[in-house]
Amino acid sequence: MEIGLFPLGIVLLPTEQVPLHIFEPRYREMVGHCLETGSPFGVVLIRDGREVGPLAGHIAEVGTTAAIR
């Protein structure tokens, strides 16, 4: 199963709730898909750099699945 990934500068722990402000078109599209299909998405830690631009090699290899509530 493939899921969309949302890179953040935080680690999302199980049962944790995090309010997000989704403003980038690509992530708004991902959220829309998740809402329409009820599917989860993944949150991965950005280990180095910022939340914009190329992230290859800069995100953690392990993440957490999340659901929109």
GUFI-984540 format. One record per atom (N, C-alpha, C, CB): residue number from 1; x, y, z; residue in one letter; atom name. Coordinates in steps of 0.02 Angstrom, whole numbers. Glycine has a CB too. Layout:
rec num NUM&c1 X&c2 Y&c3 Z&residu a&atome CA
...
This chain:
rec num 1&c1 42&c2 -59&c3 0&residu m&atome N
rec num 1&c1 0&c2 0&c3 0&residu m&atome CA
rec num 1&c1 45&c2 62&c3 0&residu m&atome C
rec num 1&c1 -48&c2 0&c3 61&residu m&atome CB
rec num 2&c1 29&c2 109&c3 -42&residu e&atome N
rec num 2&c1 65&c2 172&c3 -44&residu e&atome CA
rec num 2&c1 25&c2 225&c3 -7&residu e&atome C
rec num 2&c1 79&c2 194&c3 -117&residu e&atome CB
rec num 3&c1 59&c2 267&c3 30&residu i&atome N
rec num 3&c1 26&c2 323&c3 64&residu i&atome CA
rec num 3&c1 67&c2 387&c3 52&residu i&atome C
rec num 3&c1 19&c2 310&c3 141&residu i&atome CB
rec num 4&c1 33&c2 443&c3 56&residu g&atome N
rec num 4&c1 68&c2 507&c3 50&residu g&atome CA
rec num 4&c1 110&c2 520&c3 111&residu g&atome C
rec num 4&c1 18&c2 564&c3 39&residu g&atome CB
rec num 5&c1 166&c2 555&c3 102&residu l&atome N
rec num 5&c1 210&c2 572&c3 158&residu l&atome CA
rec num 5&c1 209&c2 647&c3 171&residu l&atome C
rec num 5&c1 281&c2 548&c3 144&residu l&atome CB
rec num 6&c1 208&c2 664&c3 234&residu f&atome N
rec num 6&c1 209&c2 734&c3 255&residu f&atome CA
rec num 6&c1 271&c2 743&c3 298&residu f&atome C
rec num 6&c1 144&c2 753&c3 295&residu f&atome CB
rec num 7&c1 324&c2 774&c3 271&residu p&atome N
rec num 7&c1 385&c2 784&c3 311&residu p&atome CA
rec num 7&c1 377&c2 844&c3 358&residu p&atome C
rec num 7&c1 445&c2 795&c3 264&residu p&atome CB
rec num 8&c1 395&c2 833&c3 421&residu l&atome N
rec num 8&c1 390&c2 885&c3 472&residu l&atome CA
rec num 8&c1 455&c2 889&c3 512&residu l&atome C
rec num 8&c1 330&c2 873&c3 518&residu l&atome CB
rec num 9&c1 463&c2 942&c3 547&residu g&atome N
rec num 9&c1 521&c2 950&c3 591&residu g&atome CA
rec num 9&c1 508&c2 923&c3 661&residu g&atome C
rec num 9&c1 539&c2 1023&c3 596&residu g&atome CB
rec num 10&c1 458&c2 879&c3 668&residu i&atome N
rec num 10&c1 441&c2 848&c3 732&residu i&atome CA
rec num 10&c1 431&c2 774&c3 722&residu i&atome C
rec num 10&c1 377&c2 881&c3 762&residu i&atome CB
rec num 11&c1 432&c2 737&c3 777&residu v&atome N
rec num 11&c1 415&c2 667&c3 777&residu v&atome CA
rec num 11&c1 344&c2 661&c3 802&residu v&atome C
rec num 11&c1 465&c2 624&c3 820&residu v&atome CB
rec num 12&c1 301&c2 626&c3 765&residu l&atome N
rec num 12&c1 233&c2 615&c3 786&residu l&atome CA
rec num 12&c1 229&c2 548&c3 823&residu l&atome C
rec num 12&c1 184&c2 616&c3 725&residu l&atome CB
rec num 13&c1 210&c2 550&c3 885&residu l&atome N
rec num 13&c1 206&c2 490&c3 926&residu l&atome CA
rec num 13&c1 136&c2 461&c3 923&residu l&atome C
rec num 13&c1 224&c2 506&c3 1000&residu l&atome CB
rec num 14&c1 129&c2 395&c3 934&residu p&atome N
rec num 14&c1 63&c2 364&c3 933&residu p&atome CA
rec num 14&c1 15&c2 398&c3 982&residu p&atome C
rec num 14&c1 69&c2 289&c3 951&residu p&atome CB
rec num 15&c1 -45&c2 407&c3 961&residu t&atome N
rec num 15&c1 -101&c2 440&c3 996&residu t&atome CA
rec num 15&c1 -93&c2 516&c3 1003&residu t&atome C
rec num 15&c1 -109&c2 409&c3 1065&residu t&atome CB
rec num 16&c1 -38&c2 543&c3 981&residu e&atome N
rec num 16&c1 -28&c2 616&c3 985&residu e&atome CA
rec num 16&c1 -70&c2 651&c3 932&residu e&atome C
rec num 16&c1 47&c2 633&c3 976&residu e&atome CB
rec num 17&c1 -96&c2 709&c3 950&residu q&atome N
rec num 17&c1 -134&c2 750&c3 904&residu q&atome CA
rec num 17&c1 -95&c2 814&c3 890&residu q&atome C
rec num 17&c1 -205&c2 767&c3 931&residu q&atome CB
rec num 18&c1 -87&c2 830&c3 827&residu v&atome N
rec num 18&c1 -49&c2 889&c3 807&residu v&atome CA
rec num 18&c1 -91&c2 930&c3 758&residu v&atome C
rec num 18&c1 20&c2 869&c3 776&residu v&atome CB
rec num 19&c1 -107&c2 992&c3 776&residu p&atome N
rec num 19&c1 -143&c2 1035&c3 728&residu p&atome CA
rec num 19&c1 -94&c2 1056&c3 673&residu p&atome C
rec num 19&c1 -175&c2 1097&c3 764&residu p&atome CB
rec num 20&c1 -115&c2 1049&c3 612&residu l&atome N
rec num 20&c1 -73&c2 1067&c3 555&residu l&atome CA
rec num 20&c1 -107&c2 1121&c3 514&residu l&atome C
rec num 20&c1 -57&c2 1006&c3 512&residu l&atome CB
rec num 21&c1 -67&c2 1167&c3 488&residu h&atome N
rec num 21&c1 -91&c2 1218&c3 441&residu h&atome CA
rec num 21&c1 -65&c2 1197&c3 373&residu h&atome C
rec num 21&c1 -67&c2 1291&c3 461&residu h&atome CB
rec num 22&c1 -109&c2 1170&c3 332&residu i&atome N
rec num 22&c1 -90&c2 1143&c3 267&residu i&atome CA
rec num 22&c1 -101&c2 1198&c3 215&residu i&atome C
rec num 22&c1 -131&c2 1078&c3 249&residu i&atome CB
rec num 23&c1 -47&c2 1223&c3 185&residu f&atome N
rec num 23&c1 -54&c2 1277&c3 138&residu f&atome CA
rec num 23&c1 -23&c2 1262&c3 69&residu f&atome C
rec num 23&c1 -24&c2 1339&c3 166&residu f&atome CB
rec num 24&c1 24&c2 1216&c3 66&residu e&atome N
rec num 24&c1 55&c2 1200&c3 1&residu e&atome CA
rec num 24&c1 6&c2 1159&c3 -40&residu e&atome C
rec num 24&c1 122&c2 1163&c3 11&residu e&atome CB
rec num 25&c1 -1&c2 1175&c3 -105&residu p&atome N
rec num 25&c1 -49&c2 1140&c3 -147&residu p&atome CA
rec num 25&c1 -40&c2 1064&c3 -148&residu p&atome C
rec num 25&c1 -44&c2 1166&c3 -217&residu p&atome CB
rec num 26&c1 21&c2 1040&c3 -150&residu r&atome N
rec num 26&c1 32&c2 967&c3 -153&residu r&atome CA
rec num 26&c1 8&c2 932&c3 -89&residu r&atome C
rec num 26&c1 107&c2 952&c3 -163&residu r&atome CB
rec num 27&c1 16&c2 965&c3 -32&residu y&atome N
rec num 27&c1 -8&c2 935&c3 31&residu y&atome CA
rec num 27&c1 -83&c2 944&c3 39&residu y&atome C
rec num 27&c1 29&c2 965&c3 91&residu y&atome CB
rec num 28&c1 -111&c2 999&c3 13&residu r&atome N
rec num 28&c1 -183&c2 1007&c3 14&residu r&atome CA
rec num 28&c1 -216&c2 953&c3 -29&residu r&atome C
rec num 28&c1 -203&c2 1078&c3 -12&residu r&atome CB
rec num 29&c1 -185&c2 936&c3 -85&residu e&atome N
rec num 29&c1 -210&c2 882&c3 -127&residu e&atome CA
rec num 29&c1 -207&c2 815&c3 -90&residu e&atome C
rec num 29&c1 -170&c2 878&c3 -193&residu e&atome CB
rec num 30&c1 -152&c2 803&c3 -55&residu m&atome N
rec num 30&c1 -145&c2 741&c3 -16&residu m&atome CA
rec num 30&c1 -198&c2 737&c3 38&residu m&atome C
rec num 30&c1 -74&c2 737&c3 15&residu m&atome CB
rec num 31&c1 -209&c2 791&c3 74&residu v&atome N
rec num 31&c1 -260&c2 793&c3 127&residu v&atome CA
rec num 31&c1 -329&c2 781&c3 96&residu v&atome C
rec num 31&c1 -258&c2 860&c3 166&residu v&atome CB
rec num 32&c1 -343&c2 812&c3 39&residu g&atome N
rec num 32&c1 -408&c2 802&c3 6&residu g&atome CA
rec num 32&c1 -418&c2 729&c3 -11&residu g&atome C
rec num 32&c1 -412&c2 844&c3 -56&residu g&atome CB
rec num 33&c1 -366&c2 696&c3 -36&residu h&atome N
rec num 33&c1 -371&c2 625&c3 -53&residu h&atome CA
rec num 33&c1 -384&c2 584&c3 11&residu h&atome C
rec num 33&c1 -305&c2 601&c3 -87&residu h&atome CB
rec num 34&c1 -349&c2 599&c3 64&residu c&atome N
rec num 34&c1 -358&c2 562&c3 127&residu c&atome CA
rec num 34&c1 -429&c2 571&c3 154&residu c&atome C
rec num 34&c1 -308&c2 586&c3 180&residu c&atome CB
rec num 35&c1 -456&c2 632&c3 148&residu l&atome N
rec num 35&c1 -525&c2 644&c3 172&residu l&atome CA
rec num 35&c1 -576&c2 607&c3 128&residu l&atome C
rec num 35&c1 -539&c2 719&c3 172&residu l&atome CB
rec num 36&c1 -565&c2 607&c3 63&residu e&atome N
rec num 36&c1 -612&c2 574&c3 17&residu e&atome CA
rec num 36&c1 -612&c2 499&c3 25&residu e&atome C
rec num 36&c1 -595&c2 592&c3 -54&residu e&atome CB
rec num 37&c1 -554&c2 470&c3 36&residu t&atome N
rec num 37&c1 -548&c2 397&c3 38&residu t&atome CA
rec num 37&c1 -543&c2 368&c3 108&residu t&atome C
rec num 37&c1 -487&c2 376&c3 -1&residu t&atome CB
rec num 38&c1 -534&c2 410&c3 158&residu g&atome N
rec num 38&c1 -525&c2 386&c3 227&residu g&atome CA
rec num 38&c1 -458&c2 353&c3 238&residu g&atome C
rec num 38&c1 -580&c2 336&c3 243&residu g&atome CB
rec num 39&c1 -410&c2 367&c3 193&residu s&atome N
rec num 39&c1 -344&c2 336&c3 199&residu s&atome CA
rec num 39&c1 -298&c2 376&c3 243&residu s&atome C
rec num 39&c1 -313&c2 327&c3 129&residu s&atome CB
rec num 40&c1 -249&c2 343&c3 274&residu p&atome N
rec num 40&c1 -200&c2 378&c3 316&residu p&atome CA
rec num 40&c1 -145&c2 410&c3 273&residu p&atome C
rec num 40&c1 -168&c2 328&c3 367&residu p&atome CB
rec num 41&c1 -102&c2 447&c3 306&residu f&atome N
rec num 41&c1 -42&c2 473&c3 274&residu f&atome CA
rec num 41&c1 15&c2 462&c3 322&residu f&atome C
rec num 41&c1 -50&c2 549&c3 255&residu f&atome CB
rec num 42&c1 75&c2 471&c3 300&residu g&atome N
rec num 42&c1 134&c2 461&c3 342&residu g&atome CA
rec num 42&c1 166&c2 526&c3 362&residu g&atome C
rec num 42&c1 184&c2 417&c3 308&residu g&atome CB
rec num 43&c1 190&c2 529&c3 423&residu v&atome N
rec num 43&c1 229&c2 586&c3 447&residu v&atome CA
rec num 43&c1 300&c2 562&c3 458&residu v&atome C
rec num 43&c1 198&c2 617&c3 514&residu v&atome CB
rec num 44&c1 348&c2 596&c3 426&residu v&atome N
rec num 44&c1 418&c2 578&c3 433&residu v&atome CA
rec num 44&c1 457&c2 640&c3 457&residu v&atome C
rec num 44&c1 447&c2 551&c3 366&residu v&atome CB
rec num 45&c1 507&c2 627&c3 497&residu l&atome N
rec num 45&c1 548&c2 681&c3 526&residu l&atome CA
rec num 45&c1 598&c2 706&c3 474&residu l&atome C
rec num 45&c1 585&c2 656&c3 588&residu l&atome CB
rec num 46&c1 601&c2 772&c3 466&residu i&atome N
rec num 46&c1 654&c2 803&c3 427&residu i&atome CA
rec num 46&c1 715&c2 807&c3 472&residu i&atome C
rec num 46&c1 633&c2 874&c3 399&residu i&atome CB
rec num 47&c1 767&c2 770&c3 455&residu r&atome N
rec num 47&c1 827&c2 767&c3 498&residu r&atome CA
rec num 47&c1 873&c2 826&c3 486&residu r&atome C
rec num 47&c1 865&c2 703&c3 486&residu r&atome CB
rec num 48&c1 870&c2 854&c3 426&residu d&atome N
rec num 48&c1 917&c2 908&c3 409&residu d&atome CA
rec num 48&c1 882&c2 952&c3 357&residu d&atome C
rec num 48&c1 984&c2 879&c3 381&residu d&atome CB
rec num 49&c1 889&c2 1016&c3 363&residu g&atome N
rec num 49&c1 861&c2 1061&c3 314&residu g&atome CA
rec num 49&c1 793&c2 1088&c3 333&residu g&atome C
rec num 49&c1 857&c2 1027&c3 248&residu g&atome CB
rec num 50&c1 757&c2 1110&c3 281&residu r&atome N
rec num 50&c1 692&c2 1141&c3 292&residu r&atome CA
rec num 50&c1 637&c2 1099&c3 262&residu r&atome C
rec num 50&c1 691&c2 1211&c3 262&residu r&atome CB
rec num 51&c1 575&c2 1122&c3 272&residu e&atome N
rec num 51&c1 517&c2 1085&c3 248&residu e&atome CA
rec num 51&c1 501&c2 1098&c3 175&residu e&atome C
rec num 51&c1 457&c2 1102&c3 291&residu e&atome CB
rec num 52&c1 543&c2 1135&c3 141&residu v&atome N
rec num 52&c1 531&c2 1148&c3 70&residu v&atome CA
rec num 52&c1 593&c2 1128&c3 31&residu v&atome C
rec num 52&c1 514&c2 1222&c3 58&residu v&atome CB
rec num 53&c1 584&c2 1114&c3 -32&residu g&atome N
rec num 53&c1 640&c2 1095&c3 -75&residu g&atome CA
rec num 53&c1 653&c2 1021&c3 -74&residu g&atome C
rec num 53&c1 702&c2 1132&c3 -53&residu g&atome CB
rec num 54&c1 706&c2 999&c3 -108&residu p&atome N
rec num 54&c1 723&c2 928&c3 -111&residu p&atome CA
rec num 54&c1 738&c2 899&c3 -42&residu p&atome C
rec num 54&c1 782&c2 916&c3 -158&residu p&atome CB
rec num 55&c1 710&c2 841&c3 -28&residu l&atome N
rec num 55&c1 720&c2 811&c3 38&residu l&atome CA
rec num 55&c1 758&c2 745&c3 35&residu l&atome C
rec num 55&c1 654&c2 799&c3 72&residu l&atome CB
rec num 56&c1 780&c2 725&c3 -24&residu a&atome N
rec num 56&c1 815&c2 660&c3 -31&residu a&atome CA
rec num 56&c1 873&c2 655&c3 17&residu a&atome C
rec num 56&c1 839&c2 651&c3 -104&residu a&atome CB
rec num 57&c1 873&c2 603&c3 58&residu g&atome N
rec num 57&c1 927&c2 592&c3 105&residu g&atome CA
rec num 57&c1 922&c2 632&c3 169&residu g&atome C
rec num 57&c1 991&c2 606&c3 73&residu g&atome CB
rec num 58&c1 871&c2 675&c3 175&residu h&atome N
rec num 58&c1 865&c2 718&c3 233&residu h&atome CA
rec num 58&c1 807&c2 701&c3 278&residu h&atome C
rec num 58&c1 859&c2 789&c3 211&residu h&atome CB
rec num 59&c1 769&c2 648&c3 261&residu i&atome N
rec num 59&c1 713&c2 629&c3 304&residu i&atome CA
rec num 59&c1 729&c2 562&c3 337&residu i&atome C
rec num 59&c1 648&c2 624&c3 263&residu i&atome CB
rec num 60&c1 698&c2 551&c3 395&residu a&atome N
rec num 60&c1 708&c2 489&c3 432&residu a&atome CA
rec num 60&c1 682&c2 430&c3 391&residu a&atome C
rec num 60&c1 673&c2 492&c3 501&residu a&atome CB
rec num 61&c1 710&c2 372&c3 404&residu e&atome N
rec num 61&c1 689&c2 312&c3 369&residu e&atome CA
rec num 61&c1 626&c2 280&c3 398&residu e&atome C
rec num 61&c1 744&c2 261&c3 369&residu e&atome CB
rec num 62&c1 608&c2 301&c3 458&residu v&atome N
rec num 62&c1 549&c2 274&c3 492&residu v&atome CA
rec num 62&c1 503&c2 332&c3 509&residu v&atome C
rec num 62&c1 569&c2 234&c3 557&residu v&atome CB
rec num 63&c1 438&c2 320&c3 502&residu g&atome N
rec num 63&c1 389&c2 372&c3 517&residu g&atome CA
rec num 63&c1 329&c2 342&c3 552&residu g&atome C
rec num 63&c1 367&c2 409&c3 453&residu g&atome CB
rec num 64&c1 276&c2 381&c3 556&residu t&atome N
rec num 64&c1 214&c2 361&c3 589&residu t&atome CA
rec num 64&c1 156&c2 372&c3 541&residu t&atome C
rec num 64&c1 203&c2 401&c3 655&residu t&atome CB
rec num 65&c1 110&c2 326&c3 540&residu t&atome N
rec num 65&c1 49&c2 340&c3 501&residu t&atome CA
rec num 65&c1 3&c2 384&c3 542&residu t&atome C
rec num 65&c1 12&c2 273&c3 480&residu t&atome CB
rec num 66&c1 -35&c2 425&c3 507&residu a&atome N
rec num 66&c1 -79&c2 473&c3 541&residu a&atome CA
rec num 66&c1 -147&c2 472&c3 506&residu a&atome C
rec num 66&c1 -49&c2 545&c3 541&residu a&atome CB
rec num 67&c1 -197&c2 492&c3 543&residu a&atome N
rec num 67&c1 -264&c2 498&c3 517&residu a&atome CA
rec num 67&c1 -289&c2 569&c3 529&residu a&atome C
rec num 67&c1 -312&c2 446&c3 549&residu a&atome CB
rec num 68&c1 -332&c2 593&c3 486&residu i&atome N
rec num 68&c1 -360&c2 660&c3 494&residu i&atome CA
rec num 68&c1 -424&c2 654&c3 535&residu i&atome C
rec num 68&c1 -375&c2 694&c3 424&residu i&atome CB
rec num 69&c1 -428&c2 693&c3 587&residu r&atome N
rec num 69&c1 -487&c2 693&c3 632&residu r&atome CA
rec num 69&c1 -519&c2 761&c3 631&residu r&atome C
rec num 69&c1 -469&c2 672&c3 704&residu r&atome CB
